[in-house]
Amino acid sequence: MRFALALCLMALPAFADQSDDARASAPRPVVSELVDMRAGLKSSFVGVVSAKAEIDLGFPLSGTIVERPVGVGDLVKKGDILAQLDPEDLDADVRTAQAGVTVVRAQLRSAQDAATRARALLGRGVDSETSLEDAQRALTAAEARFEQAQATLEQANDMRSFATMTAPQDGVITLVYEEAGASLVAGQSVLRLAGAEGREITIDLTEQDVAGLTVGTVFDASLTANADITAKATLTRIDPVAAASTRTRQVHLTLTEPPTGFRLGALVRVVPSADAQLGVSLARSAIRDFDTSPFVWVVDRTTNAVRRVPIALGPSIGSRVQIADGLEAGDEVITKGINSLEDGQIVGPRVTQ
């Protein structure tokens, strides 16, 4: 009995060594991502209907607002008066310029008469050539002063016209910065005008969501207040810079012939259309030789072996990169530990983070 127990105790270290060797030789699990044309893309997004063209309006000169006949939500036509500055000083400048034109016009007439007389006297031989030359020089100077006075009057009239703010296009007032009585500096915003032509949906998305989208993708949009009111929207622009506070990017979807229910400020829900062509994106950390000959490691689960797959890269968005070519739906791409892999290496089961 003692002999058998001793044999068992002697065998334990050998069994322990075999277990350690087996664990060491077992393929290690890998962190990977399955390629899906909708990978990482939410089933729907919520956005806001906004104008494609929205501008802040102000006066190009300083002054005090005496009138602002429009407010938030007002519909305006091109040429409608939106605000007015106190024109008293500007009117005085116009009157001064008009008086200046009157004075130099009289001077010009006198110079013209003097030149005519000098020419006639020279023709009769009772005056000299020098007198005619002096009269011509005086006429030229008077003509120059007259042109200068006219330019000053035109400038004064232009400045007077700047005291009246008119709508540059049809639209709706979406924001008011200043009220009547406020003193302004040149260029200070007074109103915000949203153009009536063209509406779009703006959505704030994370970089991962944005990386799965491509310009031209078509979405189905519906009002959150009434899902029966729908429209088509096409992704036309992705802001190149993320918001500093939220690190999200704003995407712009242009509406195609939206119904009247899609008013400015309305909340809408958008989903990719059934036939939408969505992009593939991967974390930048999954790509080897990014700047030379980019490739990724793809796992063949029939053999659990990895293979090197060259890829073509699209634009980078944050920490993710769009893949233009090289991958297909269902491919399993290893995203961690890619520098320690070799072609044909056997790997363990897939794990996710």
Secondary structure as UniProt FT lines:
FT   HELIX           2..25
FT   STRAND          30..34
FT   TURN            37..40
FT   STRAND          45..51
FT   STRAND          54..58
FT   STRAND          63..67
FT   TURN            72..73
FT   STRAND          75..76
FT   TURN            78..79
FT   STRAND          81..85
FT   HELIX           88..124
FT   HELIX           129..161
FT   TURN            162..163
FT   STRAND          164..166
FT   STRAND          171..176
FT   TURN            180..181
FT   STRAND          183..184
FT   TURN            186..187
FT   STRAND          189..195
FT   STRAND          199..205
FT   HELIX           207..211
FT   TURN            215..216
FT   STRAND          218..223
FT   TURN            227..228
FT   STRAND          230..238
FT   TURN            244..246
FT   STRAND          249..256
FT   TURN            260..261
FT   TURN            264..265
FT   STRAND          267..272
FT   TURN            274..275
FT   STRAND          280..283
FT   HELIX           284..286
FT   TURN            290..291
FT   STRAND          295..300
FT   TURN            301..304
FT   STRAND          305..310
FT   STRAND          312..317
FT   TURN            318..319
FT   STRAND          320..325
FT   TURN            329..330
FT   STRAND          332..334
FT   HELIX           338..340
FT   TURN            343..344
FT   STRAND          350..351
//
